[in-house]
């Protein structure tokens, strides 16, 4: 983070774009009958806590592995791991959303068209991320964050999703100030191609964008447009507050305030409507 960073409403622009893209992705899958189960435990009090713990462990292991490799200057291995993960994610998301988009029309050979189009999208995205240094890379990160978040919001039940966001927000505070996330940020997020974006002296990770869109997409799919809009307003308000604190601290966790405000405003509107 630059020492000259001064927070402004303009810094909400890329986050707003990612949220809007995520909402459009959520709308695409709103009529899909197939449910993509990605949580290991069934919905319920114990199962939902287990799902939240599972996601925190995944986040912790992933961040620790990246920091270990950065410390050892294993940049080729980092590029290999992140490249494989991003390629798999983009290809999977392309299959999901292009299939949903084509199914809305009478498209012949929809399976072949979806597969070919997904391969093409993945190849172009990989080229932009790993072979160029243009702003297109940041745009792709914003889109991947929105699309992945919407997919998670579609796939995770409400109680599990709420607990996952809460647990991850708590972990984010620890990880930024005492754990691997802060150490990675100090060494430079720009080394992790495709896992962060920069905009006017602001750097944010793909994970923050993903969980913002996970919340707003889930609100849209399960509680409607009004709750989704309220959650998005809460997320942006929380981001603005985080950016203001970032001016003074130089580094600040990106999840707690947006998640707290997003959940509170989304559920509050649901309760009073």
C-alpha positions as CSV (number, residue, x, y, z in Angstrom):
1,X,0.0,0.0,0.0
2,X,1.3,3.4,-1.0
3,X,2.0,5.9,1.9
4,X,0.3,8.5,-0.2
5,X,-3.0,6.6,-0.3
6,X,-6.0,8.8,0.3
7,X,-9.4,7.1,0.4
8,X,-12.2,8.5,-1.8
9,X,-15.5,7.4,-3.3
10,X,-13.6,6.6,-6.5
11,X,-12.0,3.7,-4.8
12,X,-15.4,2.0,-4.6
13,X,-15.6,1.9,-8.4
14,X,-13.8,-1.4,-8.9
15,X,-15.6,-3.1,-6.0
16,X,-18.9,-1.8,-7.4
17,X,-18.1,-3.2,-10.8
18,X,-17.2,-6.6,-9.3
19,X,-20.4,-6.7,-7.3
20,X,-22.5,-5.8,-10.3
21,X,-20.8,-8.4,-12.4
22,X,-21.5,-10.9,-9.6
23,X,-25.1,-10.0,-9.5
24,X,-25.4,-10.5,-13.2
25,X,-23.8,-13.9,-12.8
26,X,-26.2,-14.8,-10.0
27,X,-29.1,-13.8,-12.2
28,X,-27.8,-16.2,-14.9
29,X,-27.9,-19.1,-12.5
30,X,-31.2,-18.1,-10.8
31,X,-33.2,-20.5,-13.0
32,X,-30.7,-23.4,-12.9
33,X,-32.3,-26.3,-11.1
34,X,-29.0,-28.2,-10.5
35,X,-27.5,-27.4,-7.0
36,X,-23.7,-27.4,-6.8
37,X,-22.9,-28.8,-3.4
38,X,-19.5,-27.6,-2.2
39,X,-19.8,-27.7,1.6
40,X,-18.6,-30.9,3.2
41,X,-21.2,-31.0,6.0
42,X,-25.0,-30.9,5.8
43,X,-26.8,-27.7,6.7
44,X,-27.7,-27.4,10.4
45,X,-26.1,-26.0,13.6
46,X,-23.2,-28.4,13.9
47,X,-22.8,-28.9,10.1
48,X,-22.8,-25.2,9.4
49,X,-20.2,-24.5,12.1
50,X,-18.2,-27.4,10.5
51,X,-18.5,-25.8,7.1
52,X,-17.3,-22.4,8.4
53,X,-14.3,-24.1,10.1
54,X,-13.6,-25.9,6.9
55,X,-13.4,-22.7,4.9
56,X,-11.2,-21.0,7.4
57,X,-8.8,-23.9,7.4
58,X,-8.7,-23.8,3.6
59,X,-8.0,-20.1,3.7
60,X,-5.3,-20.5,6.3
61,X,-3.5,-23.3,4.6
62,X,-3.6,-21.6,1.2
63,X,-2.2,-18.3,2.6
64,X,0.5,-20.1,4.6
65,X,1.6,-22.1,1.6
66,X,1.9,-18.9,-0.6
67,X,3.9,-17.2,2.1
68,X,6.2,-20.1,2.6
69,X,6.9,-20.2,-1.2
70,X,7.4,-16.4,-1.3
71,X,9.8,-16.6,1.6
72,X,11.8,-19.3,-0.3
73,X,11.6,-17.2,-3.5
74,X,10.0,-20.1,-5.3
75,X,8.3,-17.9,-7.9
76,X,8.1,-20.5,-10.6
77,X,6.3,-22.9,-8.3
78,X,4.0,-20.0,-7.1
79,X,3.1,-19.2,-10.7
80,X,2.5,-22.9,-11.4
81,X,0.1,-23.3,-8.4
82,X,-1.7,-20.0,-8.9
83,X,-1.9,-20.6,-12.7
84,X,-3.4,-24.0,-12.3
85,X,-5.9,-22.8,-9.7
86,X,-7.0,-19.8,-11.7
87,X,-7.2,-21.8,-14.9
88,X,-9.4,-24.4,-13.3
89,X,-11.6,-21.8,-11.6
90,X,-12.1,-19.7,-14.8
91,X,-12.8,-22.8,-16.9
92,X,-15.3,-24.1,-14.3
93,X,-17.0,-20.8,-14.0
94,X,-17.2,-20.4,-17.8
95,X,-18.9,-23.8,-18.1
96,X,-21.4,-22.9,-15.4
97,X,-22.3,-19.4,-16.7
98,X,-22.1,-20.0,-20.4
99,X,-24.2,-23.1,-20.1
100,X,-26.8,-21.1,-18.1
101,X,-26.7,-18.3,-20.7
102,X,-27.0,-20.6,-23.7
103,X,-29.8,-22.6,-22.1
104,X,-32.0,-19.4,-22.1
105,X,-32.0,-19.6,-25.9
106,X,-32.7,-22.3,-28.4
107,X,-29.0,-22.9,-29.2
108,X,-28.1,-26.1,-31.1
109,X,-25.2,-28.3,-29.9
110,X,-25.2,-26.4,-26.6
111,X,-22.7,-28.8,-24.9
112,X,-20.1,-28.4,-27.6
113,X,-20.6,-24.7,-27.8
114,X,-20.2,-24.3,-24.1
115,X,-17.1,-26.4,-24.0
116,X,-15.4,-24.6,-26.9
117,X,-16.4,-21.1,-25.6
118,X,-15.1,-22.0,-22.1
119,X,-11.8,-23.1,-23.4
120,X,-11.5,-19.9,-25.5
121,X,-12.4,-17.7,-22.5
122,X,-10.0,-19.5,-20.2
123,X,-7.1,-19.2,-22.7
124,X,-7.7,-15.5,-23.3
125,X,-7.9,-14.9,-19.5
126,X,-4.7,-16.8,-18.9
127,X,-2.9,-14.9,-21.6
128,X,-4.0,-11.6,-20.2
129,X,-3.0,-12.5,-16.6
130,X,0.3,-14.2,-17.1
131,X,1.6,-12.9,-20.4
132,X,0.7,-9.2,-20.3
133,X,1.1,-6.3,-17.8
134,X,-2.0,-4.4,-18.9
135,X,-5.0,-3.3,-16.8
136,X,-6.9,-6.1,-18.5
137,X,-5.5,-8.3,-15.8
138,X,-7.1,-6.2,-13.1
139,X,-10.5,-6.3,-15.0
140,X,-10.3,-10.1,-15.2
141,X,-9.6,-10.3,-11.4
142,X,-12.7,-8.2,-10.8
143,X,-14.8,-10.4,-13.0
144,X,-13.4,-13.7,-11.5
145,X,-14.1,-12.3,-8.0
146,X,-17.7,-11.5,-8.9
147,X,-18.3,-14.7,-10.8
148,X,-16.8,-17.0,-8.1
149,X,-18.6,-15.2,-5.4
150,X,-21.9,-15.6,-7.1
151,X,-21.2,-19.3,-7.6
152,X,-20.4,-19.7,-3.9
153,X,-23.5,-17.7,-2.9
154,X,-25.6,-20.0,-5.1
155,X,-24.0,-23.2,-3.7
156,X,-23.8,-22.6,0.0
157,X,-26.9,-22.6,2.3
158,X,-27.8,-19.5,4.3
159,X,-26.7,-20.5,7.8
160,X,-23.4,-21.9,6.5
161,X,-22.7,-18.9,4.4
162,X,-23.4,-16.5,7.3
163,X,-21.1,-18.4,9.6
164,X,-18.4,-18.7,6.9
165,X,-18.4,-15.0,6.4
166,X,-18.3,-14.3,10.1
167,X,-15.5,-16.8,10.8
168,X,-13.4,-15.6,7.8
169,X,-13.8,-12.0,9.0
170,X,-12.3,-12.9,12.4
171,X,-9.6,-14.9,10.7
172,X,-8.9,-12.0,8.4
173,X,-8.1,-9.7,11.3
174,X,-5.6,-12.2,12.7
175,X,-4.1,-13.1,9.3
176,X,-3.4,-9.5,8.4
177,X,-1.8,-8.4,11.6
178,X,-0.2,-11.6,12.9
179,X,-0.6,-14.2,10.1
180,X,0.5,-15.0,6.6
181,X,-1.8,-12.5,4.8
182,X,-0.1,-9.5,6.3
183,X,3.3,-10.9,5.6
184,X,2.3,-11.6,1.9
185,X,1.0,-8.0,1.6
186,X,4.3,-6.6,3.0
187,X,6.3,-8.6,0.5
188,X,4.1,-7.3,-2.4
189,X,0.8,-8.6,-3.6
190,X,1.8,-7.7,-7.2
191,X,4.0,-10.8,-7.1
192,X,0.8,-13.0,-7.1
193,X,-0.5,-12.5,-10.6
194,X,-4.2,-12.9,-10.8
195,X,-4.8,-13.0,-7.1
196,X,-5.0,-9.2,-6.5
197,X,-5.8,-6.0,-8.3
198,X,-4.5,-2.4,-8.0
199,X,-6.4,0.8,-8.5
200,X,-5.1,4.3,-7.6
201,X,-2.6,3.2,-4.9
202,X,-5.1,0.7,-3.6
203,X,-4.4,-3.1,-3.6
204,X,-6.9,-5.7,-2.7
205,X,-7.0,-9.5,-2.9
206,X,-9.2,-11.7,-5.0
207,X,-10.6,-13.2,-1.8
208,X,-12.1,-10.0,-0.6
209,X,-14.0,-9.5,-3.9
210,X,-15.1,-13.1,-3.9
211,X,-16.7,-13.0,-0.5
212,X,-18.3,-9.6,-1.1
213,X,-20.1,-11.1,-4.2
214,X,-20.8,-14.3,-2.3
215,X,-22.9,-12.2,0.1
216,X,-24.7,-10.1,-2.4
217,X,-25.3,-13.0,-4.8
218,X,-26.8,-15.1,-2.0
219,X,-29.1,-12.3,-1.0
220,X,-30.3,-11.9,-4.5
221,X,-30.9,-15.6,-5.1
222,X,-32.5,-16.3,-1.8
223,X,-34.1,-13.1,-0.5
224,X,-34.6,-10.9,-3.6
225,X,-33.5,-7.6,-5.2
226,X,-34.2,-5.3,-2.2
227,X,-32.1,-7.4,0.3
228,X,-29.4,-7.7,-2.3
229,X,-29.3,-3.9,-2.9
230,X,-29.2,-3.3,0.9
231,X,-26.3,-5.8,1.3
232,X,-24.4,-4.2,-1.6
233,X,-24.8,-0.8,0.0
234,X,-23.6,-2.2,3.3
235,X,-20.6,-3.8,1.7
236,X,-19.6,-0.5,0.0
237,X,-20.1,1.5,3.2
238,X,-17.9,-1.0,5.0
239,X,-15.3,-0.8,2.3
240,X,-15.2,3.0,2.5
241,X,-14.8,2.8,6.3
242,X,-12.0,0.3,5.8
243,X,-10.3,2.5,3.3
244,X,-10.4,5.5,5.7
245,X,-8.7,3.4,8.4
246,X,-6.3,2.2,5.8
247,X,-5.0,5.8,5.3
248,X,-3.8,5.8,8.9
249,X,-2.7,2.1,9.3
250,X,-1.2,1.4,5.9
251,X,-2.7,-2.1,6.0
252,X,-6.2,-3.1,7.1
253,X,-8.3,-6.3,6.8
254,X,-10.8,-6.1,3.9
255,X,-13.5,-8.4,5.2
256,X,-14.8,-7.4,8.7
257,X,-16.6,-4.1,8.1
258,X,-18.0,-4.9,4.6
259,X,-19.2,-8.3,5.9
260,X,-20.7,-6.9,9.1
261,X,-22.5,-4.0,7.3
262,X,-23.5,-6.1,4.4
263,X,-25.1,-8.9,6.5
264,X,-26.7,-6.4,8.9
265,X,-28.3,-4.3,6.1
266,X,-29.3,-7.3,4.0
267,X,-31.0,-9.1,6.9
268,X,-32.5,-5.8,8.4
269,X,-34.3,-5.1,5.1
270,X,-35.5,-8.7,5.0
271,X,-36.9,-8.4,8.6
272,X,-38.8,-5.1,8.0
273,X,-40.1,-5.9,4.6
